[in-house]
Amino acid sequence: MSASVNKVILVGHLGADPEIKYTPSGLAVANFRVATNERSGQGDQRKDTVEWHRVVVWDKLAERCNQYLKKGRQVYVEGRLRTRSWDDKDGNKRFSTEIVAHTVQFLGSGAGAPADFPPEETQTTQRPRRDVAPAQAATPESAPASAPAAASMEPTAPPEDGEFPF
């Protein structure tokens, strides 16, 4: 089987404060929307197009995002695309595509930035790599010097589809 890549990187602004919920097992999950814009045209014909992206974060990363992110705050989000489907109350099949983020970097001092929080902070949910033995998995000490410092998070995986609280 050939390899594939499912990776999303966004830099944008929050459209609203994150919403946090907890699964029945007590795992935190936060949802927020990020707006990105694209400029096209020249001179008087210049036009901005806004695209909205749904972002989902889990566990301690969800709690940190809920604590420090506010509407208008600029963020860097890195994760993967996931499409979920369900039947609505009328029996219609519905779909939602979202970004399951594993890294969120709080950028600038945007709206809602607390005075005691650094203006740029990276929050990461570290996951064990599947292609290497656990002893060989990357550690913060082995990260390149140019990479931003990441907060240590316990390895976690999103719950199964049936455990979503929304």
C-alpha positions in Angstrom: 0.0 0.0 0.0 1.3 3.4 -0.8 1.8 6.1 1.8 -0.6 9.1 2.0 -0.6 12.4 3.9 -3.4 14.0 5.8 -2.0 17.3 7.2 -3.5 20.7 7.7 -1.8 23.9 8.7 -3.8 27.1 9.3 -3.0 30.6 10.6 -6.1 32.6 11.3 -8.3 34.2 13.9 -10.9 32.7 16.2 -14.5 33.6 15.3 -15.8 32.9 18.8 -14.5 31.6 22.2 -13.9 27.9 22.2 -16.6 25.6 23.5 -15.5 22.8 25.8 -17.4 19.6 26.7 -16.5 16.4 28.4 -17.0 12.8 27.2 -18.7 10.3 29.5 -15.2 9.1 30.5 -14.1 12.6 31.5 -12.0 13.5 28.4 -12.1 17.2 27.5 -12.9 18.1 23.9 -13.0 21.8 22.7 -14.4 23.1 19.4 -13.6 26.4 17.9 -13.8 28.0 14.4 -10.9 29.7 12.7 -11.3 32.2 9.9 -8.6 32.5 7.2 -8.8 35.0 4.3 -7.5 35.1 0.8 -7.0 38.2 -1.3 -7.5 38.2 -5.0 -7.5 40.7 -7.8 -5.6 44.0 -8.1 -6.3 47.7 -7.5 -10.0 48.5 -7.3 -10.9 44.9 -8.1 -9.2 43.6 -5.0 -11.5 41.1 -3.1 -11.1 39.3 0.3 -12.6 35.8 0.6 -13.1 34.4 4.1 -13.0 30.7 4.7 -14.2 29.2 8.1 -12.6 26.0 9.5 -14.0 23.9 12.3 -11.2 22.8 14.8 -11.4 20.1 17.4 -8.8 19.6 20.2 -8.7 16.9 22.9 -7.6 16.4 26.5 -5.2 18.9 28.1 -4.8 20.8 24.8 -8.6 21.3 24.8 -8.4 22.7 28.4 -5.5 25.1 27.5 -7.3 26.3 24.4 -10.5 26.9 26.4 -8.5 28.7 29.1 -6.4 31.1 26.9 -8.1 31.4 23.5 -10.7 34.1 22.9 -12.6 35.4 20.0 -10.3 37.4 17.7 -7.1 35.8 18.9 -4.7 34.7 16.1 -3.7 31.1 16.2 -1.5 28.6 14.3 -3.3 25.2 14.0 -1.7 22.0 12.8 -3.6 18.7 12.5 -5.5 16.4 10.2 -8.8 16.4 8.4 -11.6 14.2 9.5 -15.1 13.9 8.1 -17.9 12.6 10.3 -21.4 11.6 9.3 -24.6 11.1 11.2 -28.4 11.0 10.6 -30.3 14.1 11.7 -33.7 14.0 13.4 -35.4 13.9 10.0 -33.3 10.9 8.9 -31.2 12.9 6.5 -27.5 11.9 6.3 -25.3 14.9 7.4 -21.6 15.4 7.1 -19.1 17.6 8.9 -15.4 18.1 8.0 -13.2 19.3 10.7 -9.5 19.6 11.7 -8.4 17.4 14.6 -5.6 19.6 15.9 -2.5 18.2 17.6 -0.7 21.5 17.8 -2.1 25.0 18.5 0.2 28.0 18.8 -1.3 31.1 20.4 0.0 34.0 18.3 0.3 37.7 19.1 -1.4 39.4 22.0 -4.8 39.3 20.4 -8.1 39.7 22.1 -8.4 37.9 25.4 -4.7 37.3 25.9 -4.1 37.2 29.7 -1.3 39.3 31.0 0.4 36.3 32.6 0.4 34.2 29.4 3.3 34.5 27.0 2.2 36.2 23.7 3.4 33.1 21.7 3.1 29.7 23.2 2.8 26.3 21.5 0.5 23.7 22.9 0.9 20.2 21.6 -0.7 16.8 22.1 2.3 14.5 21.6 1.4 11.2 20.0 3.7 8.2 19.8 4.9 7.6 16.3 3.6 4.4 14.7 6.6 3.9 12.5 9.3 3.7 15.2 9.8 1.8 18.4 8.7 3.8 21.5 12.4 4.1 22.6 13.2 5.8 19.3 10.2 8.2 19.3 11.1 11.9 19.1 11.6 13.7 22.4 11.7 17.4 23.1 15.5 17.2 23.5 15.8 15.8 19.9 13.7 18.6 18.3 15.5 20.9 16.0 16.9 24.1 17.6 14.7 26.3 15.3 11.5 24.6 16.4 9.4 26.5 18.9 9.3 25.0 22.4 6.3 22.8 22.9 4.5 22.2 26.2 4.6 18.6 27.3 1.3 16.9 27.0 0.5 13.3 27.9 0.1 11.0 24.8 -3.6 10.6 24.0 -5.8 9.6 21.2 -9.2 10.9 20.4 -12.0 8.5 21.5 -13.9 6.3 19.2 -16.7 8.0 17.1 -19.4 6.9 19.4 -18.0 8.9 22.3 -18.4 12.4 20.9 -20.3 14.6 23.3 -21.9 16.7 20.6 
